[in-house]
Amino acid sequence: MLDKALAVISLIALIGFMMIVLWFINEAALWIIVSAVLLMVVYDFYTELWKSG
């Protein structure tokens, strides 16, 4: 349970960091690419996390 909590907290921190970085980037295409990759990573991470326990 603690592992899952730490994983979720680290994931939220990562997303927050990405949003801060993207705030300074005004390229729409880059926004779309980074958002899509981040969503794929988050989805994969969560499915693996919940399958493991």
PDB file of N, CA, C and O in Angstrom:
ATOM      1  N   MET A   1       0.831  -1.202   0.000  1.00  0.00           N
ATOM      2  CA  MET A   1       0.000   0.000   0.000  1.00  0.00           C
ATOM      3  C   MET A   1       0.870   1.259   0.000  1.00  0.00           C
ATOM      4  O   MET A   1       0.599   2.217  -0.724  1.00  0.00           O
ATOM      5  N   LEU A   2       1.910   1.237   0.819  1.00  0.00           N
ATOM      6  CA  LEU A   2       2.807   2.389   0.877  1.00  0.00           C
ATOM      7  C   LEU A   2       3.517   2.600  -0.457  1.00  0.00           C
ATOM      8  O   LEU A   2       3.724   3.735  -0.887  1.00  0.00           O
ATOM      9  N   ASP A   3       3.887   1.500  -1.107  1.00  0.00           N
ATOM     10  CA  ASP A   3       4.536   1.607  -2.412  1.00  0.00           C
ATOM     11  C   ASP A   3       3.629   2.310  -3.414  1.00  0.00           C
ATOM     12  O   ASP A   3       4.081   3.150  -4.193  1.00  0.00           O
ATOM     13  N   LYS A   4       2.339   1.957  -3.387  1.00  0.00           N
ATOM     14  CA  LYS A   4       1.396   2.588  -4.306  1.00  0.00           C
ATOM     15  C   LYS A   4       1.256   4.072  -4.003  1.00  0.00           C
ATOM     16  O   LYS A   4       1.204   4.892  -4.920  1.00  0.00           O
ATOM     17  N   ALA A   5       1.194   4.422  -2.720  1.00  0.00           N
ATOM     18  CA  ALA A   5       1.070   5.831  -2.344  1.00  0.00           C
ATOM     19  C   ALA A   5       2.290   6.620  -2.817  1.00  0.00           C
ATOM     20  O   ALA A   5       2.151   7.712  -3.368  1.00  0.00           O
ATOM     21  N   LEU A   6       3.478   6.070  -2.604  1.00  0.00           N
ATOM     22  CA  LEU A   6       4.698   6.739  -3.055  1.00  0.00           C
ATOM     23  C   LEU A   6       4.730   6.863  -4.572  1.00  0.00           C
ATOM     24  O   LEU A   6       5.163   7.885  -5.105  1.00  0.00           O
ATOM     25  N   ALA A   7       4.276   5.832  -5.262  1.00  0.00           N
ATOM     26  CA  ALA A   7       4.254   5.865  -6.723  1.00  0.00           C
ATOM     27  C   ALA A   7       3.312   6.950  -7.227  1.00  0.00           C
ATOM     28  O   ALA A   7       3.645   7.683  -8.158  1.00  0.00           O
ATOM     29  N   VAL A   8       2.136   7.051  -6.613  1.00  0.00           N
ATOM     30  CA  VAL A   8       1.165   8.067  -7.030  1.00  0.00           C
ATOM     31  C   VAL A   8       1.711   9.462  -6.754  1.00  0.00           C
ATOM     32  O   VAL A   8       1.569  10.357  -7.587  1.00  0.00           O
ATOM     33  N   ILE A   9       2.334   9.656  -5.591  1.00  0.00           N
ATOM     34  CA  ILE A   9       2.905  10.965  -5.254  1.00  0.00           C
ATOM     35  C   ILE A   9       4.009  11.341  -6.238  1.00  0.00           C
ATOM     36  O   ILE A   9       4.065  12.481  -6.699  1.00  0.00           O
ATOM     37  N   SER A  10       4.879  10.398  -6.560  1.00  0.00           N
ATOM     38  CA  SER A  10       5.960  10.688  -7.503  1.00  0.00           C
ATOM     39  C   SER A  10       5.408  10.981  -8.894  1.00  0.00           C
ATOM     40  O   SER A  10       5.940  11.822  -9.620  1.00  0.00           O
ATOM     41  N   LEU A  11       4.335  10.278  -9.258  1.00  0.00           N
ATOM     42  CA  LEU A  11       3.706  10.511 -10.555  1.00  0.00           C
ATOM     43  C   LEU A  11       3.103  11.913 -10.616  1.00  0.00           C
ATOM     44  O   LEU A  11       3.243  12.605 -11.625  1.00  0.00           O
ATOM     45  N   ILE A  12       2.434  12.333  -9.542  1.00  0.00           N
ATOM     46  CA  ILE A  12       1.862  13.679  -9.484  1.00  0.00           C
ATOM     47  C   ILE A  12       2.972  14.724  -9.569  1.00  0.00           C
ATOM     48  O   ILE A  12       2.819  15.739 -10.249  1.00  0.00           O
ATOM     49  N   ALA A  13       4.082  14.480  -8.883  1.00  0.00           N
ATOM     50  CA  ALA A  13       5.215  15.404  -8.938  1.00  0.00           C
ATOM     51  C   ALA A  13       5.769  15.499 -10.358  1.00  0.00           C
ATOM     52  O   ALA A  13       6.098  16.588 -10.830  1.00  0.00           O
ATOM     53  N   LEU A  14       5.871  14.357 -11.035  1.00  0.00           N
ATOM     54  CA  LEU A  14       6.367  14.334 -12.412  1.00  0.00           C
ATOM     55  C   LEU A  14       5.445  15.120 -13.338  1.00  0.00           C
ATOM     56  O   LEU A  14       5.911  15.906 -14.164  1.00  0.00           O
ATOM     57  N   ILE A  15       4.135  14.907 -13.200  1.00  0.00           N
ATOM     58  CA  ILE A  15       3.167  15.623 -14.031  1.00  0.00           C
ATOM     59  C   ILE A  15       3.247  17.122 -13.755  1.00  0.00           C
ATOM     60  O   ILE A  15       3.200  17.931 -14.682  1.00  0.00           O
ATOM     61  N   GLY A  16       3.368  17.492 -12.481  1.00  0.00           N
ATOM     62  CA  GLY A  16       3.500  18.906 -12.129  1.00  0.00           C
ATOM     63  C   GLY A  16       4.736  19.532 -12.755  1.00  0.00           C
ATOM     64  O   GLY A  16       4.686  20.648 -13.272  1.00  0.00           O
ATOM     65  N   PHE A  17       5.841  18.806 -12.705  1.00  0.00           N
ATOM     66  CA  PHE A  17       7.080  19.291 -13.310  1.00  0.00           C
ATOM     67  C   PHE A  17       6.916  19.476 -14.813  1.00  0.00           C
ATOM     68  O   PHE A  17       7.353  20.481 -15.374  1.00  0.00           O
ATOM     69  N   MET A  18       6.278  18.491 -15.468  1.00  0.00           N
ATOM     70  CA  MET A  18       6.044  18.582 -16.909  1.00  0.00           C
ATOM     71  C   MET A  18       5.175  19.782 -17.250  1.00  0.00           C
ATOM     72  O   MET A  18       5.419  20.467 -18.243  1.00  0.00           O
ATOM     73  N   MET A  19       4.154  20.042 -16.425  1.00  0.00           N
ATOM     74  CA  MET A  19       3.274  21.186 -16.680  1.00  0.00           C
ATOM     75  C   MET A  19       4.036  22.502 -16.551  1.00  0.00           C
ATOM     76  O   MET A  19       3.813  23.428 -17.330  1.00  0.00           O
ATOM     77  N   ILE A  20       4.940  22.587 -15.563  1.00  0.00           N
ATOM     78  CA  ILE A  20       5.752  23.800 -15.407  1.00  0.00           C
ATOM     79  C   ILE A  20       6.644  23.997 -16.631  1.00  0.00           C
ATOM     80  O   ILE A  20       6.770  25.111 -17.140  1.00  0.00           O
ATOM     81  N   VAL A  21       7.265  22.911 -17.100  1.00  0.00           N
ATOM     82  CA  VAL A  21       8.116  22.998 -18.289  1.00  0.00           C
ATOM     83  C   VAL A  21       7.291  23.428 -19.497  1.00  0.00           C
ATOM     84  O   VAL A  21       7.693  24.311 -20.254  1.00  0.00           O
ATOM     85  N   LEU A  22       6.124  22.789 -19.671  1.00  0.00           N
ATOM     86  CA  LEU A  22       5.288  23.091 -20.833  1.00  0.00           C
ATOM     87  C   LEU A  22       4.715  24.502 -20.775  1.00  0.00           C
ATOM     88  O   LEU A  22       4.397  25.084 -21.812  1.00  0.00           O
ATOM     89  N   TRP A  23       4.580  25.057 -19.574  1.00  0.00           N
ATOM     90  CA  TRP A  23       4.055  26.417 -19.420  1.00  0.00           C
ATOM     91  C   TRP A  23       4.919  27.410 -20.190  1.00  0.00           C
ATOM     92  O   TRP A  23       4.420  28.411 -20.704  1.00  0.00           O
ATOM     93  N   PHE A  24       6.228  27.124 -20.267  1.00  0.00           N
ATOM     94  CA  PHE A  24       7.162  28.025 -20.927  1.00  0.00           C
ATOM     95  C   PHE A  24       7.338  27.709 -22.408  1.00  0.00           C
ATOM     96  O   PHE A  24       8.068  28.405 -23.114  1.00  0.00           O
ATOM     97  N   ILE A  25       6.672  26.662 -22.871  1.00  0.00           N
ATOM     98  CA  ILE A  25       6.783  26.264 -24.279  1.00  0.00           C
ATOM     99  C   ILE A  25       5.460  26.584 -24.970  1.00  0.00           C
ATOM    100  O   ILE A  25       4.402  26.120 -24.545  1.00  0.00           O
ATOM    101  N   ASN A  26       5.525  27.365 -26.019  1.00  0.00           N
ATOM    102  CA  ASN A  26       4.298  27.784 -26.694  1.00  0.00           C
ATOM    103  C   ASN A  26       4.077  27.077 -28.026  1.00  0.00           C
ATOM    104  O   ASN A  26       3.205  27.471 -28.802  1.00  0.00           O
ATOM    105  N   GLU A  27       4.863  26.035 -28.294  1.00  0.00           N
ATOM    106  CA  GLU A  27       4.670  25.267 -29.522  1.00  0.00           C
ATOM    107  C   GLU A  27       3.514  24.293 -29.340  1.00  0.00           C
ATOM    108  O   GLU A  27       3.582  23.395 -28.501  1.00  0.00           O
ATOM    109  N   ALA A  28       2.469  24.467 -30.112  1.00  0.00           N
ATOM    110  CA  ALA A  28       1.290  23.612 -29.971  1.00  0.00           C
ATOM    111  C   ALA A  28       1.609  22.155 -30.315  1.00  0.00           C
ATOM    112  O   ALA A  28       1.130  21.242 -29.643  1.00  0.00           O
ATOM    113  N   ALA A  29       2.407  21.936 -31.350  1.00  0.00           N
ATOM    114  CA  ALA A  29       2.737  20.567 -31.759  1.00  0.00           C
ATOM    115  C   ALA A  29       3.501  19.842 -30.650  1.00  0.00           C
ATOM    116  O   ALA A  29       3.238  18.672 -30.374  1.00  0.00           O
ATOM    117  N   LEU A  30       4.436  20.533 -30.024  1.00  0.00           N
ATOM    118  CA  LEU A  30       5.204  19.930 -28.938  1.00  0.00           C
ATOM    119  C   LEU A  30       4.303  19.605 -27.754  1.00  0.00           C
ATOM    120  O   LEU A  30       4.448  18.558 -27.123  1.00  0.00           O
ATOM    121  N   TRP A  31       3.369  20.508 -27.456  1.00  0.00           N
ATOM    122  CA  TRP A  31       2.374  20.261 -26.402  1.00  0.00           C
ATOM    123  C   TRP A  31       1.649  18.950 -26.653  1.00  0.00           C
ATOM    124  O   TRP A  31       1.529  18.117 -25.754  1.00  0.00           O
ATOM    125  N   ILE A  32       1.165  18.768 -27.880  1.00  0.00           N
ATOM    126  CA  ILE A  32       0.374  17.580 -28.225  1.00  0.00           C
ATOM    127  C   ILE A  32       1.225  16.320 -28.089  1.00  0.00           C
ATOM    128  O   ILE A  32       0.775  15.323 -27.525  1.00  0.00           O
ATOM    129  N   ILE A  33       2.451  16.362 -28.605  1.00  0.00           N
ATOM    130  CA  ILE A  33       3.331  15.193 -28.546  1.00  0.00           C
ATOM    131  C   ILE A  33       3.650  14.829 -27.101  1.00  0.00           C
ATOM    132  O   ILE A  33       3.519  13.670 -26.708  1.00  0.00           O
ATOM    133  N   VAL A  34       4.065  15.809 -26.313  1.00  0.00           N
ATOM    134  CA  VAL A  34       4.439  15.545 -24.923  1.00  0.00           C
ATOM    135  C   VAL A  34       3.234  15.063 -24.125  1.00  0.00           C
ATOM    136  O   VAL A  34       3.358  14.151 -23.308  1.00  0.00           O
ATOM    137  N   SER A  35       2.069  15.667 -24.353  1.00  0.00           N
ATOM    138  CA  SER A  35       0.858  15.250 -23.641  1.00  0.00           C
ATOM    139  C   SER A  35       0.492  13.809 -23.978  1.00  0.00           C
ATOM    140  O   SER A  35       0.133  13.033 -23.092  1.00  0.00           O
ATOM    141  N   ALA A  36       0.584  13.453 -25.255  1.00  0.00           N
ATOM    142  CA  ALA A  36       0.251  12.090 -25.672  1.00  0.00           C
ATOM    143  C   ALA A  36       1.212  11.080 -25.052  1.00  0.00           C
ATOM    144  O   ALA A  36       0.781  10.037 -24.558  1.00  0.00           O
ATOM    145  N   VAL A  37       2.500  11.379 -25.075  1.00  0.00           N
ATOM    146  CA  VAL A  37       3.492  10.477 -24.488  1.00  0.00           C
ATOM    147  C   VAL A  37       3.263  10.343 -22.990  1.00  0.00           C
ATOM    148  O   VAL A  37       3.318   9.240 -22.445  1.00  0.00           O
ATOM    149  N   LEU A  38       3.005  11.466 -22.323  1.00  0.00           N
ATOM    150  CA  LEU A  38       2.785  11.444 -20.881  1.00  0.00           C
ATOM    151  C   LEU A  38       1.551  10.625 -20.531  1.00  0.00           C
ATOM    152  O   LEU A  38       1.564   9.862 -19.565  1.00  0.00           O
ATOM    153  N   LEU A  39       0.485  10.779 -21.308  1.00  0.00           N
ATOM    154  CA  LEU A  39      -0.727   9.995 -21.061  1.00  0.00           C
ATOM    155  C   LEU A  39      -0.468   8.506 -21.237  1.00  0.00           C
ATOM    156  O   LEU A  39      -0.955   7.697 -20.447  1.00  0.00           O
ATOM    157  N   MET A  40       0.291   8.134 -22.263  1.00  0.00           N
ATOM    158  CA  MET A  40       0.616   6.726 -22.478  1.00  0.00           C
ATOM    159  C   MET A  40       1.425   6.169 -21.314  1.00  0.00           C
ATOM    160  O   MET A  40       1.166   5.061 -20.845  1.00  0.00           O
ATOM    161  N   VAL A  41       2.406   6.941 -20.851  1.00  0.00           N
ATOM    162  CA  VAL A  41       3.248   6.499 -19.736  1.00  0.00           C
ATOM    163  C   VAL A  41       2.413   6.340 -18.473  1.00  0.00           C
ATOM    164  O   VAL A  41       2.545   5.347 -17.757  1.00  0.00           O
ATOM    165  N   VAL A  42       1.555   7.317 -18.200  1.00  0.00           N
ATOM    166  CA  VAL A  42       0.710   7.263 -17.002  1.00  0.00           C
ATOM    167  C   VAL A  42      -0.232   6.072 -17.064  1.00  0.00           C
ATOM    168  O   VAL A  42      -0.391   5.354 -16.077  1.00  0.00           O
ATOM    169  N   TYR A  43      -0.859   5.855 -18.220  1.00  0.00           N
ATOM    170  CA  TYR A  43      -1.789   4.728 -18.363  1.00  0.00           C
ATOM    171  C   TYR A  43      -1.069   3.400 -18.147  1.00  0.00           C
ATOM    172  O   TYR A  43      -1.558   2.531 -17.424  1.00  0.00           O
ATOM    173  N   ASP A  44       0.082   3.250 -18.773  1.00  0.00           N
ATOM    174  CA  ASP A  44       0.861   2.017 -18.639  1.00  0.00           C
ATOM    175  C   ASP A  44       1.304   1.818 -17.191  1.00  0.00           C
ATOM    176  O   ASP A  44       1.236   0.710 -16.658  1.00  0.00           O
ATOM    177  N   PHE A  45       1.751   2.890 -16.569  1.00  0.00           N
ATOM    178  CA  PHE A  45       2.206   2.841 -15.180  1.00  0.00           C
ATOM    179  C   PHE A  45       1.076   2.385 -14.259  1.00  0.00           C
ATOM    180  O   PHE A  45       1.270   1.509 -13.417  1.00  0.00           O
ATOM    181  N   TYR A  46      -0.092   2.979 -14.422  1.00  0.00           N
ATOM    182  CA  TYR A  46      -1.210   2.625 -13.554  1.00  0.00           C
ATOM    183  C   TYR A  46      -1.697   1.200 -13.776  1.00  0.00           C
ATOM    184  O   TYR A  46      -2.007   0.502 -12.810  1.00  0.00           O
ATOM    185  N   THR A  47      -1.770   0.757 -15.014  1.00  0.00           N
ATOM    186  CA  THR A  47      -2.227  -0.612 -15.256  1.00  0.00           C
ATOM    187  C   THR A  47      -1.249  -1.612 -14.644  1.00  0.00           C
ATOM    188  O   THR A  47      -1.674  -2.606 -14.055  1.00  0.00           O
ATOM    189  N   GLU A  48       0.053  -1.364 -14.776  1.00  0.00           N
ATOM    190  CA  GLU A  48       1.049  -2.248 -14.162  1.00  0.00           C
ATOM    191  C   GLU A  48       0.963  -2.193 -12.645  1.00  0.00           C
ATOM    192  O   GLU A  48       1.084  -3.218 -11.973  1.00  0.00           O
ATOM    193  N   LEU A  49       0.752  -0.995 -12.106  1.00  0.00           N
ATOM    194  CA  LEU A  49       0.693  -0.814 -10.654  1.00  0.00           C
ATOM    195  C   LEU A  49      -0.475  -1.579 -10.056  1.00  0.00           C
ATOM    196  O   LEU A  49      -0.312  -2.277  -9.055  1.00  0.00           O
ATOM    197  N   TRP A  50      -1.658  -1.455 -10.660  1.00  0.00           N
ATOM    198  CA  TRP A  50      -2.836  -2.096 -10.071  1.00  0.00           C
ATOM    199  C   TRP A  50      -2.832  -3.602 -10.319  1.00  0.00           C
ATOM    200  O   TRP A  50      -3.399  -4.358  -9.530  1.00  0.00           O
ATOM    201  N   LYS A  51      -2.197  -4.049 -11.409  1.00  0.00           N
ATOM    202  CA  LYS A  51      -2.092  -5.493 -11.652  1.00  0.00           C
ATOM    203  C   LYS A  51      -1.188  -6.160 -10.615  1.00  0.00           C
ATOM    204  O   LYS A  51      -1.419  -7.299 -10.209  1.00  0.00           O
ATOM    205  N   SER A  52      -0.159  -5.431 -10.200  1.00  0.00           N
ATOM    206  CA  SER A  52       0.834  -6.017  -9.293  1.00  0.00           C
ATOM    207  C   SER A  52       0.294  -6.194  -7.873  1.00  0.00           C
ATOM    208  O   SER A  52       0.880  -6.934  -7.083  1.00  0.00           O
ATOM    209  N   GLY A  53      -0.795  -5.538  -7.544  1.00  0.00           N
ATOM    210  CA  GLY A  53      -1.286  -5.745  -6.199  1.00  0.00           C
ATOM    211  C   GLY A  53      -2.444  -4.863  -5.896  1.00  0.00           C
ATOM    212  O   GLY A  53      -2.984  -4.912  -4.790  1.00  0.00           O
TER     213      GLY A  53
END
